[in-house]
Structure formats: structure tokens, C-alpha cells
């Protein structure tokens, strides 16, 4: 599940228009990129490095639910009102990424419905994948051993 696939499913002019709303950023290892509950006003395509997505359970240490790398979409909450992060993210290694202004990309999607539909469909695939991975991680961590609740990713 990489965003490179997202870029490849967009028409070239749509891909070029989307990339015009990006700029390059870096995050040193250990940097908190966003927190669960914070405002989701940007998103990233990871160029190099890795980022851990995590979930903070009450009274528990944050649990990593997935590690993202080259080509992956970091952040999808920017597309779904009320535009609040549903997980946290931390740079596991030094990260280089394309950062996108979410409001500008949403406006682009409204202006170009075909591009908006293609982008939304791909982001929905990412959301479904992340939900499945999160379910598996949580069941592995919290389900009673041998309960037969382990799932496989789709």
C-alpha cells in the first residue's frame, strides 16, 4: 500500500497539479510528526526513512500499529471532516518527505472531480488497509493468548 501507487493511478496532469501543492520537508529520528486528536491540515508522501504510526491507549504506552516507508502516504485524516488525526506518528529514522497543504488539495479535488474521485478512492484503500493492520496489532497485543482471534491482512 504505497502512495506511489496513488500517484501512478492519477492522470499525469492531475499528478502534476497535486505535486504543485507540495514542498520537501525532513524529520529527524524521534520527531513527533503529529498527535492523535491534533488538527490534520497537511499530509506527506515519504521519500526516504520510516515513520511509526501509533495508538495511545489510556494508561498504556503508545503502541506502534504500522511502520511506513518509501512511497507511503502519511496521514489520511486531512480528507475526512472534522480533519483531526486518528493516530499519532513519529519519525523512526531520518525522514525526507513531500508535504502537502490539505486545504489546497481539498480545493483542488473540488475543482477537478475526476482527480478528487481518483485520490479519494486511493486514500480509502489506504484507510481500509490501516484499519485492518490496526485491528491485527490490537488483537495481537490485547486478546487472550490462544483465543483464536488473530486475523490476516487483506
matplotlib code that plots the C-alpha trace (Angstrom):
import matplotlib.pyplot as plt

x = [0.0, 2.1, 1.3, 3.5, 0.6, -1.7, 0.4, 0.5, -3.3, -3.8, -3.7, -0.4, -1.8, -3.6, -0.4, 1.5, -1.2, -1.2, 2.6, 2.4, 0.9, 3.9, 7.2, 10.1, 10.5, 12.7, 12.1, 15.0, 14.5, 12.4, 10.4, 6.7, 5.1, 1.5, -0.6, -3.9, -6.6, -4.5, -5.5, -4.9, -4.0, -1.3, -0.2, 3.0, 4.4, 7.5, 10.5, 13.1, 13.2, 10.5, 7.6, 5.8, 2.1, 1.0, -2.1, -2.2, -4.5, -5.5, -2.9, -0.7, 2.4, 1.7, 1.6, 3.0, 0.4, 2.3, 5.7, 5.6, 8.4, 9.3, 6.3, 3.8, 1.0, 1.5, -1.9, -5.4, -7.4, -7.0, -9.6, -12.3, -14.1, -13.5, -9.9, -8.5, -5.7, -6.9, -3.4, 0.0, 3.1, 6.8, 9.9, 11.6, 14.6, 15.6, 12.7, 12.5, 9.0, 6.8, 4.4, 1.1, -1.3, -4.5, -6.9, -5.3, -5.6, -9.2, -9.9, -8.2, -10.3, -13.5, -12.3, -11.4, -14.0, -12.3, -9.0, -10.8, -12.6, -9.3, -7.5, -10.4, -10.6, -6.9, -6.9, -9.9, -7.9, -5.1, -7.6, -9.1, -5.6, -4.6, -7.8, -7.1, -3.4, -4.5, -7.1, -4.5, -1.9, -4.5, -5.7, -2.2, -1.5, -4.7, -6.5, -6.0, -3.3, -4.7, -8.2, -8.2, -8.8, -5.7, -6.7, -4.8, -4.3, -6.2]
y = [0.0, 2.9, 6.4, 5.9, 3.7, 6.7, 8.9, 6.3, 5.9, 9.7, 11.1, 12.8, 16.3, 15.5, 14.1, 17.2, 19.5, 17.6, 17.8, 21.5, 21.7, 20.0, 21.0, 19.0, 18.5, 16.5, 15.0, 13.8, 10.4, 10.7, 13.7, 13.6, 14.5, 14.6, 13.5, 11.7, 14.4, 17.2, 19.2, 17.4, 20.2, 18.5, 15.1, 13.6, 11.2, 9.6, 9.7, 8.1, 6.9, 5.3, 6.5, 4.7, 5.1, 4.7, 4.5, 5.7, 3.5, 5.1, 4.4, 2.4, 3.2, 4.2, 1.0, 1.0, -0.2, 0.2, 1.3, 3.3, 3.8, 4.9, 5.9, 5.6, 8.1, 9.6, 10.9, 10.5, 12.4, 15.6, 14.2, 13.4, 16.1, 17.2, 16.9, 15.5, 12.9, 9.4, 8.1, 9.6, 9.5, 9.6, 9.5, 6.2, 7.1, 10.3, 11.1, 13.0, 13.6, 15.7, 17.7, 18.8, 21.6, 19.7, 22.6, 23.4, 19.7, 19.5, 22.6, 21.0, 17.9, 20.1, 21.9, 18.7, 16.0, 13.2, 13.9, 14.1, 10.8, 9.0, 10.5, 9.7, 6.1, 5.5, 7.2, 5.0, 1.9, 3.1, 3.7, 0.2, -1.3, 0.7, -0.2, -3.9, -3.6, -1.7, -4.4, -7.1, -5.3, -4.6, -8.2, -9.5, -7.2, -7.4, -10.6, -13.6, -15.9, -18.8, -17.1, -17.7, -14.1, -13.5, -12.1, -11.9, -8.7, -8.4]
z = [0.0, -1.2, -2.2, -5.2, -6.4, -5.7, -7.9, -10.6, -10.7, -11.2, -14.7, -15.4, -15.3, -12.1, -10.6, -11.6, -10.2, -6.9, -6.7, -7.2, -3.7, -2.1, -0.7, 0.7, 4.4, 6.7, 10.2, 12.4, 14.1, 17.2, 15.9, 16.7, 13.4, 14.7, 17.7, 17.9, 18.2, 16.6, 13.6, 10.3, 8.0, 6.0, 4.8, 3.4, 0.9, 2.4, 0.1, 2.5, 6.0, 8.2, 10.4, 13.1, 13.4, 16.9, 19.1, 22.7, 24.9, 28.2, 30.8, 28.3, 26.4, 22.8, 20.6, 17.1, 14.7, 11.5, 10.1, 6.9, 4.4, 0.9, -1.1, 1.7, 2.4, 5.9, 7.0, 5.7, 8.3, 6.3, 3.8, 6.4, 8.4, 11.2, 9.9, 13.2, 13.4, 14.4, 15.2, 16.2, 14.1, 14.9, 12.7, 13.4, 11.2, 9.5, 7.1, 3.8, 2.6, 0.3, 2.5, 1.1, 2.2, 2.9, 2.4, -1.0, -2.1, -0.9, -3.0, -6.0, -5.6, -5.6, -8.7, -10.5, -9.6, -11.6, -9.8, -6.5, -7.0, -8.0, -5.0, -2.6, -3.8, -3.3, 0.2, 1.1, 0.2, 2.5, 5.3, 4.9, 5.0, 8.0, 9.8, 9.2, 10.3, 13.5, 14.3, 13.9, 16.1, 18.8, 18.9, 19.0, 21.9, 24.0, 23.0, 25.4, 24.1, 22.1, 21.8, 18.1, 17.3, 15.1, 11.7, 8.5, 6.5, 3.2]

ax = plt.figure().add_subplot(projection="3d")
ax.plot(x, y, z, "-o")
ax.set_aspect("equal")
plt.show()
